[in-house]
Amino acid sequence: MLGEVGDKWLSRLHQNVAKDLRTKGWSQTEIADTLGSTQSTISRQMQKPPTSLGASADEATIDGWGHELSLALNSMGPESRVIRQRLVVEFQFTGNNTIRYDKTLTGMDLEEGQEQRALLRRLEWAAGRLNVRRIEHSIPAVGLNIASCSKGATTSSEVAAFPGRITLVDGALRHHETPSFGSSNHLASVLLKTHSLDESKVSIINIRPPLNSDGVDIERVKKACKQLGYNFSLAPKGSVSGKESRIDILLDIGDFGWEPTMYVLAHNPLDLIDRTHQVLSAL
C-alpha cells in the first residue's frame, strides 16, 4: 500500500520535472544527473503520459510541486548539486493513529566508527526480521547466526556476528547478547573467503539443509537455486572453492562429527533475510 502510492507520486514528480527542464533547454543527461536517474529512463518517462494518481487533488499537488521544483532547479543551473535532503513523511491511519518521519539525508560516506555502528544496528534489525515459522525447522544443532562485514574486509575482527548464536526459545528467536565484531570465527572465515571471490557478498547466515535417507538432499538444493536464479557451490567443511565469481548459496554436506550446513549470502543483512525466506520457501 505505502510503497505503491509513494512510487507513483515520485514517478509523476520526476516526469513533470523532466519535461519542464527539457523545455528550458536542459539535456536528458543533465536532467538524469540532477534527478539521480539515467538518460534512457528520462527518455522513457518523457514519452509516457503522466502517471495517474487516481485522486485529482493529489495530481494537482504533485504537478504544482514539480513546477516549483523545476523553476528552482533551472534558476540554479544543471551544475548545482544537492548536499543535503530533508524528508518529512506522515501516515495517518484509522483509529487516529499517525506515524511521522522527519529525516535528513546528506549522501556523505560514514566514518569508520559510524560505519561499524550502522552495521551492528542492521544485524539487530535483520535478526528481528527472521520469520520463526519459516526458519524453525532449519535451525542447525549448533545454533543459527548472522554475520556481516563492510566491503574490503580481510580479517575476522572486521566481521560482526552474534556471540552465542541465535536460538529458538518458547517459540521465539532469541539472541542473548548484542552483535559485536570478532564474535564468530567459522562463519567469519566462510564469509571472508566468499567476499574475496565475490566482493558484493558481505552478509551470511547458516541454516540446516534439507535431508533425505542418504544425507543432504543436494538435488533439492540445486532445484531451489535454479528456481530462484541463485548460483550454487559446494563448500566441504566451510572451504570455499575459487571457481565461482558469483556466490549465492554454499552447501557443506558434512562429515563424521561435522554437521551439514547451508550458507545463504547477500549484499547486506536485510537482503540476507529476504533471500533466506525465499530459499526456505523454495525448499
C-alpha positions in Angstrom: 0.0 0.0 0.0 2.5 2.6 1.2 5.2 1.7 -1.3 2.9 1.7 -4.3 1.4 5.1 -3.6 4.8 6.7 -2.9 6.3 5.2 -6.1 3.5 6.7 -8.2 3.9 10.1 -6.6 7.7 10.0 -7.2 7.2 8.8 -10.8 4.8 11.7 -11.7 7.0 14.2 -10.0 10.0 13.1 -12.0 8.0 13.2 -15.2 6.9 16.7 -14.5 10.3 18.0 -13.6 12.0 16.2 -16.5 9.5 17.7 -19.1 9.8 21.2 -17.6 13.6 21.2 -17.6 13.7 19.8 -21.2 11.6 22.7 -22.4 14.0 25.0 -20.6 16.9 23.7 -22.7 18.4 21.1 -20.4 19.8 17.9 -22.0 18.4 14.5 -20.9 21.8 13.7 -19.4 21.8 16.9 -17.3 18.2 16.0 -16.2 19.2 12.5 -15.3 22.2 13.6 -13.3 20.0 16.0 -11.3 17.3 13.5 -10.6 19.7 10.7 -9.9 18.4 8.6 -12.8 19.7 7.6 -16.3 19.3 9.2 -19.7 17.4 6.2 -21.0 15.0 6.3 -18.0 14.4 10.0 -18.5 13.7 9.5 -22.2 11.1 6.8 -21.4 9.5 9.0 -18.7 9.1 11.9 -21.1 7.4 9.8 -23.8 4.9 8.3 -21.4 1.7 10.0 -20.3 1.8 11.3 -16.7 1.4 8.6 -14.1 -2.2 8.6 -12.9 -2.7 9.0 -9.2 -6.5 8.4 -9.2 -7.3 11.4 -7.0 -7.3 14.7 -8.9 -6.3 16.6 -5.8 -3.1 14.5 -5.4 -2.3 15.1 -9.1 -2.7 18.8 -8.7 -0.4 18.8 -5.6 2.3 16.8 -7.3 2.1 18.8 -10.5 2.4 22.1 -8.6 5.3 20.8 -6.6 7.0 19.6 -9.8 6.6 23.0 -11.4 8.1 24.8 -8.4 11.0 22.4 -8.3 11.8 22.7 -12.0 11.8 26.6 -11.7 14.1 26.4 -8.8 16.5 23.9 -10.4 16.6 26.0 -13.6 17.5 29.1 -11.7 20.5 27.3 -10.1 21.5 25.5 -13.3 22.5 21.9 -14.2 25.9 22.2 -12.4 24.2 22.7 -9.0 24.4 19.7 -6.6 22.3 18.7 -3.7 24.3 18.4 -0.4 21.5 17.6 2.0 17.9 16.4 1.7 15.3 16.6 4.4 12.3 14.2 4.1 9.2 14.6 6.1 6.6 11.8 5.7 3.4 11.3 7.7 0.9 8.5 7.5 -2.5 8.7 9.2 -4.4 5.5 9.9 -7.8 4.7 11.2 -8.2 4.9 14.9 -6.5 8.2 15.0 -3.1 6.6 14.6 -0.3 8.6 13.0 3.3 7.7 12.0 5.7 10.6 11.2 9.3 10.5 9.9 11.4 13.6 9.7 14.9 12.6 8.4 17.8 14.5 6.9 20.0 12.7 4.3 23.4 14.0 3.4 24.8 11.4 1.0 28.1 11.6 2.8 30.2 8.5 3.5 30.3 7.3 7.1 33.4 7.4 9.1 34.8 4.0 10.2 33.3 4.1 13.7 29.9 5.3 12.3 30.0 2.6 9.6 30.7 -0.1 12.2 27.8 1.1 14.5 25.5 1.2 11.5 26.4 -2.4 10.6 25.7 -3.6 14.1 22.3 -2.0 14.0 21.5 -3.6 10.7 22.3 -7.0 12.2 19.9 -6.4 15.0 17.2 -5.3 12.5 17.9 -8.4 10.4 17.6 -10.8 13.3 14.3 -9.2 14.2 13.0 -9.7 10.6 13.5 -13.5 10.7 10.2 -15.4 10.4 10.0 -18.0 13.1 7.5 -20.2 11.3 9.7 -20.3 8.2 13.0 -21.0 9.8 12.2 -23.0 13.0 12.8 -26.4 11.2 16.0 -25.2 9.6 18.0 -24.1 12.7 21.2 -26.1 12.9 22.0 -28.1 16.1 25.0 -25.7 16.7 22.6 -22.7 16.5 21.8 -20.1 14.0 24.0 -17.0 13.3 24.2 -14.0 11.0 27.5 -12.3 10.2 28.3 -9.3 8.1 31.2 -7.1 7.2 32.0 -4.0 5.2 33.4 -4.2 1.7 37.2 -4.9 1.7 37.2 -6.7 5.0 40.0 -9.3 5.3 40.1 -10.4 9.0 37.6 -11.9 11.4 37.9 -8.9 13.6 36.2 -6.9 10.8 33.2 -9.3 10.7 30.3 -8.7 13.1 28.0 -11.5 14.3 26.0 -12.6 17.4 28.0 -14.0 20.3 26.5 -17.3 21.5 24.3 -17.7 18.4 20.5 -17.2 17.8 18.3 -19.8 19.3 14.6 -20.8 19.5 13.2 -20.3 23.0 9.5 -20.7 23.7 8.6 -20.3 20.1 10.6 -17.1 19.6 14.1 -16.4 18.3 16.4 -15.1 20.9 20.0 -13.7 21.0 21.3 -13.3 24.5 24.0 -10.8 23.5 24.1 -7.9 21.0 26.2 -8.4 17.9 29.8 -7.5 18.0 32.9 -7.7 15.9 35.1 -10.8 16.0 32.4 -13.0 17.5 32.2 -15.9 15.1 35.4 -17.3 13.7 34.0 -20.1 11.5 31.2 -18.0 9.9 33.6 -15.1 9.5 36.1 -17.4 7.7 33.4 -18.6 5.3 32.2 -15.0 4.6 35.7 -13.6 4.1 36.7 -16.3 1.7 33.4 -15.8 -0.2 33.9 -12.0 -0.2 37.4 -12.3 -1.6 35.8 -14.1 -4.6 32.6 -12.2 -4.9 33.1 -8.7 -3.3 29.4 -7.9 -3.5 28.6 -10.5 -0.8 29.1 -9.1 2.7 26.4 -11.0 4.7 25.9 -14.7 5.6 23.6 -16.9 7.5 23.9 -20.6 8.4 20.9 -22.9 8.2 20.3 -26.6 8.2 20.0 -28.0 4.6 17.2 -30.4 3.6 17.9 -34.1 4.3 16.9 -37.4 2.8 17.8 -41.0 3.7 21.3 -40.6 2.2 22.1 -37.4 3.9 21.9 -33.9 2.4 19.4 -33.7 -0.4 21.7 -31.9 -2.9 19.3 -32.2 -5.8 16.6 -30.4 -3.8 19.0 -27.6 -3.1 20.1 -27.4 -6.7 16.4 -27.2 -7.9 15.6 -24.4 -5.4 18.7 -22.4 -6.5 17.7 -22.9 -10.2 14.2 -21.7 -9.4 15.5 -18.6 -7.7 18.3 -17.9 -10.2 21.0 -18.3 -7.5 24.5 -19.7 -8.0 25.2 -22.8 -6.0 28.6 -24.1 -4.9 29.8 -26.9 -2.6 31.9 -25.9 0.4 33.2 -29.0 2.2 33.9 -28.2 5.9 33.4 -24.5 5.0 36.1 -24.5 2.4 35.0 -22.2 -0.4 36.2 -23.0 -4.0 37.7 -20.3 -6.1 36.0 -21.4 -9.3 32.9 -19.1 -9.0 32.9 -15.3 -9.3 29.3 -15.1 -8.1 28.3 -17.0 -5.0 24.8 -17.0 -3.6 24.4 -20.4 -1.8 27.1 -22.6 -0.3 26.5 -26.2 0.8 28.6 -28.2 3.2 27.3 -31.8 3.1 29.1 -32.6 6.4 31.2 -35.5 7.5 31.7 -37.7 10.5 31.3 -35.4 13.6 30.7 -32.4 11.2 27.1 -31.1 10.9 25.9 -30.4 7.3 25.3 -26.7 6.8 23.8 -24.5 4.1 25.0 -20.9 3.8 23.0 -18.1 2.2 24.9 -15.0 1.2 23.7 -11.5 0.3 24.6 -7.8 -0.3 23.5 -6.6 3.2 21.9 -8.1 6.3 18.3 -7.1 5.5 18.6 -8.5 1.9 20.1 -11.7 3.5 16.9 -12.3 5.5 14.7 -11.8 2.4 16.9 -14.3 0.5 16.8 -16.8 3.3 13.0 -16.7 3.4 12.9 -17.2 -0.4 15.3 -20.2 -0.2 13.3 -21.8 2.6 10.0 -21.3 0.7 11.6 -22.8 -2.5 12.9 -25.8 -0.5 
